[in-house]
Amino acid sequence: MERKVYRSELTPVSFLRRSAFIFPDKTAVVHGDRRYSYRQFAERVDRLASRLRADGLRPGDRVAFLCPNIPALLEAHFAIPAAGGILVAINTRLSAAEVAFILRDSGARFLFVDAELAPLAEGGAPAGCAVVRVDDTGRPGDPYEDYLAAGAPAPVASWLADEEETIAIDYTSGTTGGPKGVQYTFRGAYLNALANVIGLGLNGASVYLWTLPMFHCNGWCFPWAVAAVAGTNVCLRRVEPGRVWALFEAERVTHYCGAPTVQIGLVNDPAARPLDRPVTFYVGGAPPSPTLLAQSHALNLHPIHAYGLTETYGPATLNEWRPAWDALPEEEQARIRGRQGQAHVTADLVRVIDGAGNDVPRDGATLGEVAMRGNTVMKGYYNQPEATAEAFRGGWFHSGDLGVWHPDGAIDLRDRKKDIIISGGENISTIEVERAIARHPAVLECAVVAIPDPRWGERPKAFVTLKPGRAATAEEIIAFCREGLAGFKCPAAVAFGDLPKTSTGKVQKYVLREREWAGQAKRIN
Amino acid sequence: MERKVYRSELTPVSFLRRSAFIFPDKTAVVHGDRRYSYRQFAERVDRLASRLRADGLRPGDRVAFLCPNIPALLEAHFAIPAAGGILVAINTRLSAAEVAFILRDSGARFLFVDAELAPLAEGGAPAGCAVVRVDDTGRPGDPYEDYLAAGAPAPVASWLADEEETIAIDYTSGTTGGPKGVQYTFRGAYLNALANVIGLGLNGASVYLWTLPMFHCNGWCFPWAVAAVAGTNVCLRRVEPGRVWALFEAERVTHYCGAPTVQIGLVNDPAARPLDRPVTFYVGGAPPSPTLLAQSHALNLHPIHAYGLTETYGPATLNEWRPAWDALPEEEQARIRGRQGQAHVTADLVRVIDGAGNDVPRDGATLGEVAMRGNTVMKGYYNQPEATAEAFRGGWFHSGDLGVWHPDGAIDLRDRKKDIIISGGENISTIEVERAIARHPAVLECAVVAIPDPRWGERPKAFVTLKPGRAATAEEIIAFCREGLAGFKCPAAVAFGDLPKTSTGKVQKYVLREREWAGQAKRIN
C-alpha cells in the first residue's frame, strides 16, 4: 500500500525526534551530576536501538528492563519502540519468583538489569535471553554504556506499520493470582501522553521529577509527555523525601506525580518548607485525604487528583477544579477534591454501571462499577484472550473499582470490588472510614478492612500508623470516628503499626484481610 | 466488524461532548450581550444537527456557511460533523461570483447565510440547496433560531466510521485560477486542535477572542482547540481595533490569532495601552516585522510566530522561543523571530527541498520549497485528483513557499514561489526588502513586487502605506533602504497608497504585479 501523505502512524517516538531536532541543546535528562541534552539523549536512544537490531532483535521482541528511575529506563521508552521491540518495564519491588514469572510470561529476549537489582533477576531469564547489566555510572566500563558505545548514533529505519501495534507490556501488580501483562499501543501511548501534557499543564519550561516509578504504567506515560514538550526529566534512584526537597530547589522542579503515600512522606519530612513557586502534581493510585491536600497546599504543592489503572495507561480521569468551588465551605471542598472526576481530554467519558452493564443513577449514592473505553484503554492482556474478553465484556473495560456517580457526572470511588464491607446488610466504604481516621492529628496513614463478625456478618477493622512522636489509643480513634460517622461504620477494632504496601505505595489490604480471615472457608460473611 | 474497546475514532466533536458533560455551566460562547454555557452550546449544536438530519441530510452532504465570526458558525463546527455532513465555511470577502463557484463546486445541499451577507449568495446556491438566513439575534423570529428550535436537544447517533473521513472543505483564497476545495479529516482536525492547545498554551481558564476568521482554515482549528480545554470563545462580527481593545478588557481575553495586518491595526490604534496581564497570540499568514513584534511586546501582547497554509489546517510550524536567545543582540533576536521555525507537536518535521525532492543544505542560504507531510496535511483537493497528485508528488505536500533551511533546522521563508525577484541573475527576497522598509518610522505597511526592467530583467518596486499624519518621499524610503540593504535589492520605485488585500489580510501582490506587467507577454523577465 502506498504511504499516504496525510497520515503518519501515531508514535511517541516522534516526540523525541522532534524535540531533539528543534531543541538539541535543551537539557533532557538530569541524573545527579549527569546531564544529557536532547541531542545526547536521542543519540543514546539511537545507539541502544541500533545495537539491539545488530544483536538480532526481531519485530515485536520483548525487551525487559529491571531498573529504578534512571536514564537507562527513560532511554528504553524510546529505544525499544524505535527498534521495533516491545518494552517490558518490570516492577523492582517484586520477588525473584515474580520477576522470573514476568520474564517467562513475556518471553523476554533481552533483559537490562540494574546492578543493585541483579540478585532479583538471578536465574530468572528464560533460555536465550541476553542479559545486560546497568551500573548506572554513565561511564565506559559500565556494561550498559559499553552496549550503547557499540551501537550506531543514527536512527534505525522504523518497522512501525500500524499505530495499534504493541509498544509496551505492563504487568499488573496482581493482588491475587499471577500478574497479567497489559498491552499498550503506540496510538494509546501517544494520546495519553498528550492528555498528560494538557492535564498537568506541561510546557517547554517544565522540569519533571521522577518520583513515580517508570515501571508503573510506563510512568503513567510521562516519559513520552515530557518529550512532547521538550521538558527536562530529573531522575531519581529512590524516593527519599529529603532528597526530593533538595531536588525541588536545586533543579527548580515544576511537576511530579505520585501516590498519596509519596506525598505523605513529603509533607511530613523535616525538610518540607513552602516553595517560592507553585509545583503541580498528579496524585493518584488512591484518593488523597483532605488532610493531605491541605498540607500540600500550605507548601505550594498543588495536587490534581488523577485516577486510573494499569489497564488505562495510568491516568484516565482527572478531578479538574472549578473556580465556583472556591466559594463552598471547607468541608464540602474537601469532599469534592476526593472525587476522581471524569475522563481526560483524549479518553472517552467514564461510566458507572450495574451488573447488567447499564448506567447506575447519577445520584451520588448508588454503587456501581467504573467502566472505560476508548483510545487509552489497553489492547488486552498478553496471551490471555479469556481474561481480556472477561474484562471487555459488553464492549467496556470493567475496572473492578466500585464507586458512585454524582449528578455532575464526576465519579467517586467507594472501594475496590473486593474491599467493600457489608455489615448488617449495610454497605460500608472502607475509604470513607479511612478518611475519617486520617483526620485525626496523630495519624500518619491507615487502612480499613472487613473482619468477620458473628452478629453483623462483617465489621471494619482499622490498621493505623501514627506520626513519629505522636500517640493515640484505639479507644480515642474510635471515639474520633464517631464524631463524623454513623455508628455501624466505625471500626470495631484498631491495630497500630506499619502497613504492608505494594511497590507503588498502595496498601495491600488483602494481606491484612488474609490475616484476619485465616481459618475461615470464605472471605465474606 | 465489532467495535474495539480500545479504539474510538478521533473526532473533535468529542471535545465538545466532554466539556459539556464535565463543565456544563462554564461559559462557552460570548457574543455581545449573549452568553451560552457549555450546556447551552451543546444543546444548540445538537438541535442544529438533528434538524439537519430531519431535513434529509445524508452522510457526507456538504453544508455551507457564509457568516462572520458569530455563534452560528462556531456551532456549525460541531453540528455539521456531528450530523454526518461536511462543513464548507465560505470566505465572506469573496465576490458573489466566487461564492457561487464554491457553492457549485462543493455541491452544497444546505446554505446558512448571515443576513448582512445575503446579497453575496443571491442566486448562487445550486438547485435543491436549502437556504437558511441567520439574523444573528439569538432570538425567536431569527430564521436560524427557529431552525434550531425545531430540532431536538439530544445528540443524534454518530455515523462516523473512520476518522479519515472528511470533516470540512476549505477553499483556498486562490490568487490564480479557480479556488480549490481543501479537504480536512476528523483525525487531522483533532490532532491540529491538540497541537494548538499545547502550542498556544490554552487551558480551562483561557478566553479566546475571534479576531481570526473562522472561514479561514476553520479558524486554524481553534473552534475545536478551545472546546478541548472548555475555554471561552468571544465572538466578533468584524475586527475593529477599538472594539478588540474594549473586549480585551471587558472579557479578560487571554489568547487570539491573526495575520500581521490585524496586529498592525491593533498596535497602532488610539485605544492601545499596555495590558495588566500577558496575552498570547499566534501571528501568521505572513512573517511579522521586527518593528511589529517590538510594538506588541510593549503592550504585553506576546506573539508566537506560526506558519502554515490552508492545506495544513492552518498552523504547521511554530517559532518557539528559547531562553538562550534572550542574550543575543536585539537585531539578531529580531531576525530569529521572523523565522517560521519547525513543526508543531502533532505534525511531521518540515523539510526544504530542491526540484528533485532532495533536502537543500541547511546553510540558511540555499533557497528551496517548503514541504510537509503527516496527520495535519490535507487529504487532498476536492474532486481534483490531478491537482492533488501534483501537490503530493514524491509523497510530500509542496507548499509553493520558498525558503531557506537554517543549520538549527528552522525554516525561514523568503518568498512565495511566484513572488521572487530575479535581478541581474541575483535572487531578491521581496520579504527582505519589505522588512527593511517597514523599519522606517513613517511606514505603516508595504509590499514589494518585481517590475520589468530592460537592463536587469526585474527590479523591485515598493508600494507603501504611511502612518496617519506621517510623511515620507520615495527618495527618503530608497535612501533608508540603502543603509541596510545591498544596492541591487533596493526599490527602483516607490508608490504610496493603500494595499490590495485578501480576506485574510495578506497583501495581494499579484494585483500589484498585474498592474505593473500589463502589456507584457509574460510575468518574469
Interface residues (C-beta under 8 A of the other chain):
Chain A: R3 V5 Y6 R7 S8 L10 S14 F15 R17 R18 F21 I22 F23 P24 D25 K26 E164 T185 R187 G188 L194 V197 I198 G201 N203 G204 A228 V229 E320 R322 A324 G341 Q342 A343 V345 T346 D348 L349 R373 G374 N375 V377 M378 K379 G380 F392 G395 W396 F397 D408 G409 A410
Chain B: R3 V5 Y6 R7 S8 L10 S14 F15 R17 R18 F21 I22 F23 P24 D25 K26 E164 T185 R187 G188 L194 V197 I198 G201 N203 G204 A228 V229 E320 R322 A324 G341 Q342 A343 V345 T346 D348 L349 R373 G374 N375 V377 M378 K379 G380 F392 G395 W396 F397 D408 G409 A410
